[in-house]
Every structure is written in C-alpha cells, then in structure tokens.
Amino acid sequence: MNMFHRVLGAPVNGGRLMSNHKRALEVLTIALDEYEPFEPSVLTAEQRAAIRDIILGDHKTFRYLLITGLLGKVVDPSVHPRSIQAKADLEGAYDARSLCHNVWVPFEREHLDCRLGGSNEPYLNKPARFEAVDKNNAVRAGKDRKLLHTLYDLLESLNDASGETVKEAFTYAFQLTMSRQGRTITDLPLKSISLSSSLLEAFFDDYLSQSFGGEIPVSVAGAILGMRYNGKGESVRIHPANQAGSSSNEVGDIDVYSGDIVILPVEVKDKPYLQSDVNHAVEKAKYAKCGRLLFVTGRQATTSLSSTSVVAENSNDGFDLAFISIDELVRAECALMNETDRRQLLELVNRALTTMRSKDEAKRYFASTLKRHGIMK
C-alpha cells in the first residue's frame, strides 16, 4: 500500500491543516488514481468495524467527520483527528471544517459522485457544531449517540497510532466511500415479469406503510407527478423531505415548473398537522405568485381540520387549494397506466429517492420491498 509515498514526508513544521489544503488535495487525487479494493492488515477488528459502521451508516455528518479527521491526520500527523475547530482544547487542534468544506466537499462533488451524501457544508449540521468530537456532544439518544461514541473511540485510538495505521484507516474509509452509491442513478434491475396493476398496488400498499420522516410519500408523489409533467414542456423538482423553502427557489416539497415559473407547488405531510401548517403552505405559494397548491397527506398525517371548509375558504379568496391522500393519488394515477408506465413509475421513485437525498435506510427499504414482492432481482 504505497499510494501516499509521492506526497507524504515529514510533518509541516509547526503547521496546521489550514495551510496544507493543497497537500490534502494531492492525497485525495492519488487515493482516487490508485484506488483498488484491499483487505486491511494493520487495523484492529474493532477499528475496521467502526469505520464500516460510520462510512456505510445512515448518519451523514458522522461520515464527513470521520473522513475529514482521517484525511487531516494523514496529511499532518501532528493534528488531533477529533478536532473540529482550531480553538478545541486538544493537543493538535486545527480547523477541520475548512479542510472539509474547501477540499473534501468539492473533490467529492467533482470526482466521487457525491458518495458520502453530497452535502455542501456538512460542518454546519448540528452534530458538527462543536469544538471537537466528544461523547458529551448533543445528539439524539439511541443509535445516533451510540454511533457518536463509536466515532470518538475510533478517532481517539488513531490519534497516537502509527503512520501506517492511520494511512490504512484512511485508505479503508476511502474504499468504503467508493463502494457507496453515488448520485448518478442506475436503472433498477427489475425482473422480466408481468407487472400487473394489482401487483403494483400491492407494492405501494406495502411501501407506503413506512414514512422515514416523510421521504416515502414524497418519493411516490414526486414520481407520479414526474409521469404526468416531465417531458411536456414542464419539469418536476423534488426537494429533500422537510426542507421545502430552504432555498428561495423552493415553494413546496415538490414543485412543478413551466420554465423557471412554479405552476404547482405540492406540500406533502406525513405527520399530524394544523390549520397553521396549511396556511403557511398557502402563503408560500402566494408569495411565489402561484394561485394553487396541492396538499398531499401520508398515512401518518392526522388533523381535526375539515378539508372541505378550508378549500372553500381559500376558493372564496381566489386561491385553488386541493387535498388528496397519497393512497388516493396512487389509485387514481396507477389505474390509468399500462405496464410500461408502471415500470417507469418505479424507476422514477428510485430516481426521486436519490435526487431528494433520502436516507440510505429509505433506499434500502425501497429495494427490499421490491424484492419482497418479486419485482426486483
């Protein structure tokens, strides 16, 4: 394993990673050029398992914290891999955020097809808003806290490890990163079977039983809208679930465009909602100079509102508001599809899960549900 021999010599005298970004980019370039699968021989079984659990896990921010910490340690062995900010109370503290945002993020986007998740500024996410990776950092209890402890123990074990061990840890993490699915969307390996309307209905009945924070109904609604609008002078854009409006160009969870103009914003709710939630969605549509809104409810959505009354009130104000459940939308649209359309719809659900940056577990759930119904190989 010699991918770093062309780059790494003695540590930069008294330096920190802020001045070593060019060197870090050289390390990444060589890692990509000389990438090939290998079996670690120096790392302990615990270290290998920890790297696998984090890089192949569902917590995006932890993936970035790990790869950046390892990259920093490879480039300058004097830094502490748990460091996030230069003011951290650690021997070897440095600005890991700038290393990640200025080196790893553009490299991942340009050369790795966003395999770690395609985040533009991962160190602005809550788990990275600390001076260092620490077991006392505020994260959600349960799986996230357990993974934080795994990350801490791994990075701490590598801080005083040999250069060979650190290089192997980075190489192994890079290899696992390359094994992850990128943003480029491949065709689903669907079986050559008759995909009847009843089989498709059974699949969606099963698939929609889970939510994953609203990602499942958004993926289905987005795919159905894509079938109706894409390629007809209009386009459908699906935004990350629960992040609609985070950009000035976003109105709903899903927006249908004609050119650069939103002609139909779609709000998807898969949790209890109030009148204020509906009003907020309507106001966003009006602000975007759009006189209509489709409000799609998932199976987890509950409310005491009378949709008929709300629709009538908005109609009196000249605004076109419509409510439909995700199951009603599926039944209404799928009943009109032929077998070619049904296969295309499943491909669009797959595409939606990727473009909306859904959780890995949601993507695995989609694939496992297809296999459970005998649709995918």
KEKE-3310 file (N, C-alpha, C; in steps of 0.2 Angstrom, whole numbers, plus 5000, padded with zeros to 4 digits):
npx = (5004:5005:5001:5002:5016:5021:5018:5018:5029:5040:5031:5023:5032:5028:5015:4998:4982:4976:4985:4988:4980:4982:4991:4982:4973:4981:4984:4971:4969:4978:4974:4962:4967:4975:4966:4960:4952:4956:4962:4962:4976:4983:4975:4964:4951:4941:4943:4941:4928:4922:4924:4918:4904:4902:4905:4897:4885:4870:4871:4874:4883:4892:4899:4906:4914:4922:4929:4936:4943:4952:4959:4965:4974:4982:4988:4994:5002:5003:4991:4975:4964:4951:4948:4938:4936:4949:4951:4948:4950:4962:4977:4985:4974:4965:4958:4946:4934:4936:4945:4937:4926:4933:4941:4938:4924:4922:4930:4923:4911:4915:4923:4919:4906:4897:4897:4897:4886:4884:4884:4884:4890:4894:4899:4891:4880:4871:4877:4891:4893:4902:4917:4925:4925:4916:4910:4901:4894:4879:4868:4855:4847:4850:4853:4860:4868:4875:4883:4890:4899:4906:4912:4920:4928:4935:4943:4950:4958:4966:4973:4986:4991:5002:5010:5007:4996:4986:4986:4981:4969:4963:4963:4955:4943:4941:4940:4928:4920:4920:4913:4900:4884:4883:4877:4873:4861:4857:4848:4834:4836:4824:4813:4809:4795:4777:4770:4758:4743:4737:4748:4757:4749:4749:4762:4764:4755:4762:4774:4771:4768:4778:4787:4799:4802:4794:4800:4796:4782:4784:4793:4785:4774:4781:4786:4775:4770:4780:4778:4767:4770:4784:4794:4784:4786:4786:4793:4798:4803:4810:4812:4823:4815:4805:4812:4808:4807:4819:4827:4827:4821:4813:4796:4786:4786:4788:4789:4781:4787:4785:4796:4805:4796:4786:4772:4764:4764:4768:4763:4768:4762:4766:4763:4755:4745:4741:4729:4738:4749:4744:4740:4753:4759:4750:4753:4766:4765:4757:4766:4776:4769:4760:4744:4739:4738:4743:4739:4746:4743:4750:4750:4753:4748:4737:4723:4712:4705:4693:4694:4686:4680:4691:4696:4685:4686:4698:4695:4685:4694:4700:4710:4716:4715:4719:4716:4723:4725:4740:4737:4725:4730:4739:4730:4722:4730:4738:4729:4727:4738:4748:4758:4771:4772:4770:4782:4791:4787:4791:4805:4806:4803:4814:4823:4819:4821:4835:4838:4832:4840:4838:4838:4849:4844:4830:4832:4836:4825:4816:4821:4821:4808:4803:4810:4803:4791:4793:4797:4809:4826)
npy = (4994:5010:5022:5035:5038:5047:5059:5061:5066:5072:5080:5096:5109:5115:5118:5119:5111:5122:5128:5117:5113:5111:5101:5091:5089:5084:5071:5066:5065:5056:5045:5042:5040:5028:5019:5004:4989:4982:4972:4977:4976:4980:4988:4985:4973:4980:4993:4992:4988:4999:5009:5004:5004:5018:5024:5017:5019:5027:5040:5055:5066:5061:5053:5063:5069:5058:5055:5067:5069:5058:5061:5073:5069:5060:5069:5078:5072:5078:5083:5083:5070:5071:5084:5099:5112:5125:5131:5121:5111:5103:5094:5098:5104:5110:5118:5109:5110:5119:5112:5101:5108:5116:5107:5092:5092:5099:5090:5078:5081:5083:5072:5060:5058:5062:5053:5052:5058:5071:5084:5101:5109:5101:5103:5112:5106:5101:5090:5093:5106:5109:5111:5100:5082:5074:5064:5069:5078:5085:5075:5065:5053:5035:5026:5036:5042:5031:5029:5041:5038:5028:5034:5043:5035:5028:5038:5043:5032:5032:5043:5042:5032:5023:5030:5021:5014:5024:5029:5017:5016:5028:5024:5013:5018:5027:5017:5011:5022:5023:5012:5015:5020:5033:5049:5048:5040:5023:5011:5002:4985:4977:4963:4952:4951:4950:4965:4968:4979:4976:4970:4981:4989:4982:4982:4996:4998:4991:4998:5011:5010:5013:5028:5036:5049:5056:5054:5043:5045:5057:5053:5045:5053:5063:5055:5051:5063:5067:5057:5063:5076:5078:5081:5087:5100:5105:5103:5093:5096:5089:5091:5089:5080:5088:5100:5110:5126:5130:5135:5150:5147:5136:5131:5121:5104:5097:5104:5109:5115:5127:5131:5143:5146:5142:5132:5123:5120:5107:5101:5090:5080:5070:5068:5073:5088:5106:5119:5130:5125:5122:5135:5141:5134:5139:5152:5153:5148:5159:5169:5165:5169:5160:5153:5141:5126:5109:5098:5085:5071:5059:5042:5044:5056:5066:5076:5089:5097:5102:5098:5101:5113:5121:5122:5128:5141:5146:5146:5156:5166:5167:5157:5142:5128:5111:5095:5078:5061:5051:5038:5039:5046:5037:5027:5033:5037:5026:5017:5021:5017:5009:4993:4997:5010:5008:5002:5012:5021:5015:5017:5030:5033:5027:5036:5048:5046:5047:5060:5068:5066:5056:5046:5032:5021:5022:5020:5007:5001:5003:4995:4983:4981:4980:4968:4959:4958:4952:4959:4965:4960)
npz = (5000:4994:4991:4996:4996:4987:4991:5005:5018:5030:5044:5041:5047:5062:5057:5052:5047:5039:5031:5023:5013:4999:4999:5005:4995:4985:4991:4991:4977:4973:4980:4973:4960:4962:4968:4973:4978:4994:5008:5024:5035:5046:5054:5069:5073:5079:5075:5061:5060:5066:5056:5045:5050:5052:5039:5030:5036:5041:5046:5040:5043:5053:5044:5036:5047:5050:5038:5036:5048:5047:5034:5038:5048:5040:5032:5040:5053:5066:5070:5079:5077:5081:5082:5078:5077:5078:5090:5099:5114:5113:5111:5096:5090:5076:5061:5056:5049:5038:5031:5027:5020:5010:5003:5004:5001:4988:4980:4982:4976:4963:4959:4965:4964:4974:4984:4998:5002:4997:5003:5005:5015:5027:5040:5046:5050:5065:5073:5070:5076:5086:5096:5096:5092:5104:5117:5125:5117:5110:5104:5096:5106:5108:5093:5086:5097:5101:5089:5089:5100:5095:5084:5092:5100:5090:5083:5093:5096:5085:5086:5092:5085:5074:5059:5048:5052:5052:5039:5033:5039:5033:5019:5019:5023:5012:5002:5006:5005:4991:4988:4990:4984:4972:4966:4953:4944:4942:4932:4938:4943:4937:4937:4923:4922:4922:4926:4934:4937:4949:4956:4957:4964:4976:4980:4982:4993:5003:5003:5007:5020:5028:5033:5035:5040:5031:5019:5011:5006:4999:4989:4981:4978:4970:4960:4953:4949:4941:4930:4925:4921:4917:4903:4895:4892:4904:4921:4935:4951:4965:4982:4996:5009:5022:5020:5012:5005:5010:5001:4991:4979:4981:4984:4988:4995:4983:4967:4953:4938:4924:4913:4921:4931:4945:4944:4950:4966:4978:4993:5005:5018:5032:5045:5060:5058:5058:5056:5054:5048:5035:5031:5031:5020:5010:5010:5006:4993:4987:4989:4980:4969:4964:4961:4966:4975:4979:4992:4999:5009:5019:5026:5040:5043:5052:5057:5064:5055:5044:5028:5017:5021:5022:5009:5003:5009:5005:4991:4990:4992:4980:4978:4973:4981:4985:4992:4994:4998:4999:4995:4988:4977:4972:4968:4959:4948:4945:4940:4927:4920:4909:4907:4904:4908:4922:4925:4922:4932:4944:4942:4942:4956:4962:4956:4962:4976:4976:4971:4980:4991:5000:5015:5018:5023:5019:5005:5005:5010:5000:4990:4996:4998:4985:4981:4990:4985:4973:4962:4959:4955)
capx = (5000:5010:4998:5004:5023:5023:5015:5019:5036:5039:5025:5025:5035:5023:5009:4991:4979:4974:4990:4990:4974:4985:4993:4977:4970:4986:4982:4964:4970:4982:4970:4957:4970:4977:4961:4959:4950:4961:4959:4966:4980:4986:4969:4961:4944:4936:4943:4938:4920:4919:4925:4912:4898:4901:4905:4891:4879:4865:4872:4879:4888:4897:4903:4911:4918:4927:4934:4940:4948:4957:4962:4969:4979:4987:4992:4999:5002:5003:4985:4971:4958:4944:4947:4933:4938:4956:4951:4947:4955:4966:4984:4985:4968:4965:4951:4944:4929:4939:4948:4931:4922:4937:4945:4934:4917:4922:4933:4918:4906:4918:4926:4916:4898:4894:4896:4896:4880:4884:4882:4889:4893:4892:4901:4886:4875:4871:4882:4897:4894:4906:4924:4929:4921:4916:4905:4896:4890:4872:4865:4849:4848:4849:4858:4865:4873:4880:4887:4895:4904:4910:4917:4925:4933:4940:4947:4955:4963:4970:4977:4993:4993:5007:5008:5005:4989:4982:4986:4977:4962:4960:4963:4950:4937:4941:4937:4921:4916:4919:4908:4893:4880:4883:4871:4871:4856:4857:4842:4833:4836:4818:4813:4805:4788:4771:4769:4750:4741:4736:4755:4759:4745:4751:4769:4763:4752:4767:4779:4768:4767:4783:4787:4806:4802:4791:4803:4792:4776:4787:4796:4779:4771:4786:4787:4768:4770:4785:4775:4762:4773:4791:4794:4779:4787:4787:4798:4796:4809:4808:4816:4824:4809:4805:4817:4805:4808:4826:4830:4822:4818:4808:4790:4783:4791:4788:4787:4781:4789:4785:4802:4808:4790:4782:4765:4760:4768:4765:4765:4767:4763:4765:4763:4749:4746:4736:4727:4743:4753:4740:4740:4759:4760:4747:4756:4772:4763:4755:4772:4779:4764:4756:4737:4736:4743:4741:4741:4746:4743:4753:4746:4754:4745:4731:4721:4705:4703:4688:4697:4681:4679:4697:4696:4680:4688:4703:4692:4682:4699:4703:4716:4714:4718:4716:4718:4722:4729:4744:4734:4721:4734:4742:4725:4719:4735:4741:4724:4727:4744:4750:4764:4777:4771:4771:4789:4794:4785:4796:4811:4805:4803:4821:4827:4817:4825:4842:4838:4830:4845:4835:4842:4851:4839:4824:4833:4836:4818:4813:4824:4819:4800:4803:4812:4798:4785:4796:4798:4816:4831)
capy = (5000:5015:5027:5041:5039:5053:5065:5062:5066:5074:5084:5103:5112:5119:5119:5116:5110:5127:5129:5111:5111:5109:5094:5086:5088:5079:5065:5063:5064:5050:5040:5040:5037:5022:5016:4997:4986:4979:4970:4980:4971:4983:4990:4980:4971:4985:4999:4991:4988:5006:5013:5002:5007:5025:5026:5014:5020:5032:5047:5058:5071:5057:5051:5068:5070:5053:5055:5073:5068:5054:5065:5078:5065:5058:5075:5081:5068:5081:5086:5078:5069:5073:5092:5102:5119:5127:5133:5115:5110:5097:5095:5097:5106:5113:5120:5103:5112:5122:5107:5098:5112:5118:5102:5086:5093:5100:5084:5073:5083:5083:5066:5054:5057:5064:5046:5052:5062:5077:5089:5107:5112:5096:5105:5117:5102:5101:5086:5096:5112:5109:5112:5093:5076:5072:5059:5073:5082:5084:5071:5061:5047:5029:5024:5042:5043:5025:5030:5046:5035:5024:5039:5046:5029:5026:5044:5043:5026:5033:5049:5041:5026:5024:5032:5016:5013:5030:5028:5011:5018:5032:5020:5008:5023:5029:5011:5010:5028:5021:5007:5018:5023:5040:5052:5045:5035:5017:5008:4996:4978:4974:4956:4952:4948:4954:4970:4970:4984:4973:4969:4987:4992:4978:4985:5003:4997:4989:5003:5017:5009:5017:5035:5038:5056:5059:5053:5038:5048:5062:5049:5042:5059:5066:5050:5051:5070:5066:5054:5067:5083:5079:5080:5090:5107:5107:5099:5092:5096:5086:5094:5085:5080:5093:5106:5114:5133:5132:5139:5155:5144:5131:5133:5116:5098:5096:5110:5108:5121:5128:5136:5145:5148:5137:5132:5119:5118:5102:5100:5083:5080:5063:5068:5077:5095:5110:5125:5135:5122:5123:5142:5143:5132:5143:5159:5152:5148:5165:5173:5163:5171:5154:5153:5135:5121:5103:5096:5078:5068:5052:5038:5046:5063:5067:5083:5090:5101:5100:5100:5104:5120:5125:5123:5133:5147:5148:5147:5162:5171:5166:5153:5135:5123:5104:5090:5072:5057:5048:5032:5041:5048:5031:5023:5037:5038:5019:5014:5023:5016:5002:4990:5001:5016:5005:5001:5019:5024:5013:5020:5037:5033:5026:5042:5053:5044:5049:5067:5071:5065:5052:5042:5026:5016:5023:5017:5000:4999:5003:4989:4977:4980:4977:4961:4955:4957:4948:4964:4966:4954)
capz = (5000:4994:4987:4999:4996:4982:4994:5012:5020:5037:5045:5040:5053:5066:5053:5054:5040:5036:5026:5020:5009:4993:5000:5006:4988:4982:4994:4988:4970:4972:4983:4968:4955:4964:4971:4972:4984:4998:5014:5030:5039:5052:5059:5073:5070:5081:5071:5054:5061:5067:5050:5041:5053:5050:5032:5027:5040:5039:5048:5035:5046:5055:5039:5035:5052:5050:5033:5037:5053:5044:5029:5041:5051:5035:5029:5046:5059:5072:5072:5083:5072:5084:5082:5073:5077:5080:5097:5103:5120:5111:5108:5089:5087:5070:5058:5051:5045:5032:5027:5024:5015:5005:5000:5003:4998:4980:4977:4982:4971:4956:4957:4968:4963:4980:4988:5006:5003:4993:5007:5003:5021:5032:5047:5048:5053:5072:5076:5069:5078:5092:5095:5094:5093:5111:5119:5128:5112:5110:5098:5098:5110:5104:5088:5085:5102:5100:5084:5091:5104:5091:5081:5097:5102:5084:5081:5099:5095:5079:5087:5094:5081:5069:5052:5044:5054:5050:5032:5031:5041:5028:5013:5020:5023:5006:4999:5008:5002:4984:4987:4991:4978:4970:4964:4946:4945:4938:4931:4943:4940:4938:4934:4917:4924:4921:4932:4933:4941:4956:4959:4958:4970:4982:4982:4985:4999:5007:5003:5010:5027:5032:5032:5035:5040:5025:5012:5007:5002:4994:4983:4977:4975:4965:4954:4950:4946:4935:4925:4922:4919:4914:4895:4892:4892:4911:4925:4942:4956:4972:4987:5002:5014:5027:5019:5007:5007:5012:4996:4988:4973:4983:4987:4991:4995:4976:4963:4946:4934:4917:4913:4928:4935:4948:4942:4955:4972:4982:5000:5007:5026:5034:5052:5062:5055:5060:5051:5053:5043:5029:5030:5029:5013:5005:5009:5002:4986:4985:4989:4974:4964:4962:4964:4968:4979:4981:4999:4999:5015:5020:5031:5047:5044:5056:5058:5065:5051:5038:5022:5013:5023:5021:5002:5002:5012:5000:4985:4991:4991:4973:4978:4972:4986:4984:4996:4992:5001:4994:4993:4983:4972:4969:4965:4953:4943:4943:4937:4920:4917:4906:4910:4903:4913:4929:4926:4923:4938:4949:4940:4945:4963:4963:4955:4967:4982:4975:4970:4986:4996:5006:5020:5015:5025:5015:4999:5006:5011:4994:4986:4999:4996:4978:4981:4994:4980:4967:4956:4958:4956)
cpx = (5004:5007:5000:5012:5025:5021:5018:5027:5035:5034:5028:5027:5030:5017:5003:4988:4977:4979:4992:4984:4977:4987:4988:4974:4975:4985:4976:4965:4973:4978:4965:4961:4973:4972:4960:4957:4956:4958:4964:4970:4983:4980:4966:4954:4940:4937:4940:4930:4918:4919:4919:4905:4897:4901:4899:4885:4875:4866:4877:4884:4893:4902:4909:4916:4924:4932:4938:4945:4954:4962:4967:4975:4984:4991:4997:4998:5001:4996:4981:4965:4951:4943:4942:4935:4945:4956:4949:4952:4958:4973:4984:4978:4969:4958:4949:4938:4931:4942:4942:4928:4926:4940:4940:4928:4918:4925:4927:4913:4909:4920:4923:4909:4894:4892:4895:4889:4879:4882:4887:4893:4891:4894:4896:4880:4876:4877:4890:4898:4897:4913:4928:4923:4921:4910:4899:4892:4883:4870:4859:4851:4847:4855:4863:4870:4878:4885:4892:4900:4908:4915:4922:4930:4938:4945:4952:4960:4968:4975:4985:4995:4999:5005:5005:4998:4984:4981:4981:4970:4959:4959:4956:4943:4936:4938:4930:4917:4915:4914:4900:4890:4881:4877:4869:4867:4856:4850:4841:4833:4829:4817:4808:4799:4783:4770:4762:4749:4740:4743:4758:4756:4747:4758:4768:4760:4757:4772:4777:4767:4772:4784:4794:4806:4799:4794:4799:4787:4779:4790:4790:4776:4775:4786:4780:4768:4775:4782:4770:4765:4779:4790:4788:4779:4787:4792:4796:4803:4806:4814:4817:4818:4810:4810:4814:4806:4815:4830:4825:4819:4814:4802:4787:4789:4792:4786:4787:4782:4787:4790:4805:4802:4787:4774:4760:4765:4764:4767:4763:4768:4762:4766:4757:4751:4740:4734:4733:4748:4750:4741:4748:4761:4756:4750:4763:4770:4761:4762:4776:4775:4761:4749:4734:4741:4739:4744:4740:4747:4746:4749:4747:4751:4738:4729:4714:4702:4698:4691:4692:4680:4685:4698:4691:4682:4693:4700:4689:4687:4703:4709:4713:4718:4715:4720:4718:4727:4734:4741:4729:4724:4737:4736:4723:4724:4737:4735:4724:4733:4744:4756:4770:4777:4772:4779:4793:4792:4790:4803:4811:4805:4810:4825:4825:4821:4832:4842:4836:4834:4842:4840:4843:4846:4832:4826:4833:4829:4815:4815:4821:4811:4799:4804:4806:4792:4787:4796:4805:4821:4834)
cpy = (5006:5021:5034:5043:5045:5059:5066:5061:5068:5079:5091:5106:5117:5121:5116:5115:5116:5129:5123:5109:5108:5102:5089:5085:5083:5072:5062:5061:5057:5044:5037:5037:5030:5017:5009:4994:4982:4977:4973:4974:4974:4985:4984:4979:4977:4991:4998:4991:4995:5010:5011:5005:5014:5027:5023:5015:5026:5039:5051:5063:5067:5055:5056:5069:5065:5054:5062:5072:5063:5057:5070:5075:5063:5064:5078:5077:5071:5084:5080:5076:5070:5080:5094:5109:5120:5128:5127:5114:5103:5098:5093:5099:5110:5114:5114:5106:5115:5117:5103:5102:5114:5113:5096:5087:5095:5094:5079:5074:5082:5076:5060:5054:5058:5057:5047:5056:5068:5083:5095:5109:5107:5099:5110:5113:5102:5097:5089:5103:5112:5110:5105:5088:5074:5068:5063:5078:5080:5081:5067:5055:5041:5028:5030:5043:5037:5026:5035:5043:5031:5028:5041:5041:5028:5032:5044:5038:5028:5039:5048:5034:5028:5027:5027:5014:5018:5030:5023:5013:5023:5028:5016:5013:5025:5023:5010:5016:5026:5016:5009:5020:5030:5043:5050:5039:5029:5014:5002:4990:4974:4967:4957:4948:4953:4959:4972:4976:4982:4972:4976:4990:4988:4981:4992:5003:4996:4995:5009:5016:5012:5024:5038:5046:5060:5058:5048:5041:5053:5059:5047:5048:5062:5061:5051:5058:5070:5063:5059:5073:5083:5077:5083:5098:5110:5102:5099:5092:5094:5088:5089:5086:5084:5099:5110:5121:5135:5136:5144:5152:5138:5134:5127:5110:5096:5102:5108:5115:5121:5134:5137:5147:5142:5137:5128:5117:5112:5101:5093:5082:5072:5063:5073:5085:5099:5115:5129:5132:5123:5131:5144:5140:5136:5150:5158:5152:5155:5170:5172:5165:5165:5154:5147:5131:5115:5100:5089:5075:5061:5049:5040:5053:5062:5074:5083:5094:5098:5102:5103:5112:5124:5126:5128:5140:5150:5150:5154:5168:5171:5161:5145:5130:5116:5099:5083:5067:5053:5042:5033:5043:5042:5027:5026:5037:5031:5016:5015:5021:5009:4999:4994:5007:5014:5004:5008:5022:5022:5016:5027:5038:5032:5033:5048:5052:5047:5057:5071:5070:5061:5048:5035:5021:5016:5020:5010:4997:4998:4997:4983:4975:4977:4970:4957:4954:4954:4953:4965:4960:4954)
cpz = (5000:4990:4990:4998:4992:4986:5001:5014:5028:5038:5044:5047:5056:5062:5055:5047:5036:5030:5022:5015:5002:4994:5001:4999:4984:4984:4991:4981:4969:4975:4977:4962:4956:4968:4969:4978:4988:5005:5020:5033:5045:5057:5063:5070:5073:5077:5064:5055:5062:5061:5046:5044:5052:5043:5028:5031:5038:5041:5044:5038:5049:5050:5037:5040:5052:5044:5033:5042:5051:5039:5033:5045:5046:5033:5034:5052:5066:5075:5075:5078:5075:5084:5076:5072:5080:5087:5102:5108:5119:5109:5100:5086:5080:5067:5053:5047:5038:5028:5023:5018:5009:5001:4998:4999:4990:4977:4977:4976:4964:4954:4960:4968:4969:4984:4995:5007:4999:4997:5005:5009:5027:5039:5050:5051:5061:5075:5075:5072:5085:5091:5093:5095:5100:5112:5122:5123:5111:5103:5100:5101:5106:5099:5087:5090:5102:5095:5085:5095:5100:5087:5086:5098:5096:5083:5087:5098:5090:5081:5088:5090:5076:5063:5048:5045:5052:5043:5030:5033:5035:5021:5014:5020:5016:5001:5000:5005:4994:4983:4988:4985:4978:4968:4957:4947:4940:4937:4936:4939:4941:4934:4928:4918:4922:4927:4931:4938:4948:4960:4961:4964:4977:4985:4985:4992:5005:5008:5007:5017:5031:5029:5031:5035:5034:5019:5008:5003:4997:4988:4979:4974:4969:4959:4950:4946:4940:4929:4921:4918:4915:4907:4892:4892:4899:4915:4932:4946:4963:4977:4993:5007:5020:5027:5014:5010:5009:5007:4993:4982:4974:4986:4991:4992:4988:4972:4956:4942:4927:4916:4920:4933:4938:4946:4947:4961:4976:4988:5002:5015:5028:5042:5054:5060:5057:5054:5049:5048:5036:5026:5027:5022:5008:5004:5005:4995:4983:4984:4982:4968:4960:4965:4965:4972:4980:4987:4999:5006:5015:5025:5038:5048:5047:5057:5060:5061:5046:5032:5017:5015:5021:5013:5000:5003:5007:4993:4985:4990:4985:4973:4978:4976:4985:4989:4993:4996:4996:4992:4987:4977:4968:4965:4958:4947:4940:4939:4929:4917:4914:4909:4909:4907:4920:4930:4927:4929:4944:4948:4943:4952:4965:4962:4960:4974:4982:4975:4976:4992:5002:5010:5016:5017:5021:5008:4999:5007:5005:4990:4989:4998:4989:4977:4985:4989:4974:4961:4954:4959:4962)
residu = (MET:ASN:MET:PHE:HIS:ARG:VAL:LEU:GLY:ALA:PRO:VAL:ASN:GLY:GLY:ARG:LEU:MET:SER:ASN:HIS:LYS:ARG:ALA:LEU:GLU:VAL:LEU:THR:ILE:ALA:LEU:ASP:GLU:TYR:GLU:PRO:PHE:GLU:PRO:SER:VAL:LEU:THR:ALA:GLU:GLN:ARG:ALA:ALA:ILE:ARG:ASP:ILE:ILE:LEU:GLY:ASP:HIS:LYS:THR:PHE:ARG:TYR:LEU:LEU:ILE:THR:GLY:LEU:LEU:GLY:LYS:VAL:VAL:ASP:PRO:SER:VAL:HIS:PRO:ARG:SER:ILE:GLN:ALA:LYS:ALA:ASP:LEU:GLU:GLY:ALA:TYR:ASP:ALA:ARG:SER:LEU:CYS:HIS:ASN:VAL:TRP:VAL:PRO:PHE:GLU:ARG:GLU:HIS:LEU:ASP:CYS:ARG:LEU:GLY:GLY:SER:ASN:GLU:PRO:TYR:LEU:ASN:LYS:PRO:ALA:ARG:PHE:GLU:ALA:VAL:ASP:LYS:ASN:ASN:ALA:VAL:ARG:ALA:GLY:LYS:ASP:ARG:LYS:LEU:LEU:HIS:THR:LEU:TYR:ASP:LEU:LEU:GLU:SER:LEU:ASN:ASP:ALA:SER:GLY:GLU:THR:VAL:LYS:GLU:ALA:PHE:THR:TYR:ALA:PHE:GLN:LEU:THR:MET:SER:ARG:GLN:GLY:ARG:THR:ILE:THR:ASP:LEU:PRO:LEU:LYS:SER:ILE:SER:LEU:SER:SER:SER:LEU:LEU:GLU:ALA:PHE:PHE:ASP:ASP:TYR:LEU:SER:GLN:SER:PHE:GLY:GLY:GLU:ILE:PRO:VAL:SER:VAL:ALA:GLY:ALA:ILE:LEU:GLY:MET:ARG:TYR:ASN:GLY:LYS:GLY:GLU:SER:VAL:ARG:ILE:HIS:PRO:ALA:ASN:GLN:ALA:GLY:SER:SER:SER:ASN:GLU:VAL:GLY:ASP:ILE:ASP:VAL:TYR:SER:GLY:ASP:ILE:VAL:ILE:LEU:PRO:VAL:GLU:VAL:LYS:ASP:LYS:PRO:TYR:LEU:GLN:SER:ASP:VAL:ASN:HIS:ALA:VAL:GLU:LYS:ALA:LYS:TYR:ALA:LYS:CYS:GLY:ARG:LEU:LEU:PHE:VAL:THR:GLY:ARG:GLN:ALA:THR:THR:SER:LEU:SER:SER:THR:SER:VAL:VAL:ALA:GLU:ASN:SER:ASN:ASP:GLY:PHE:ASP:LEU:ALA:PHE:ILE:SER:ILE:ASP:GLU:LEU:VAL:ARG:ALA:GLU:CYS:ALA:LEU:MET:ASN:GLU:THR:ASP:ARG:ARG:GLN:LEU:LEU:GLU:LEU:VAL:ASN:ARG:ALA:LEU:THR:THR:MET:ARG:SER:LYS:ASP:GLU:ALA:LYS:ARG:TYR:PHE:ALA:SER:THR:LEU:LYS:ARG:HIS:GLY:ILE:MET:LYS)
# end
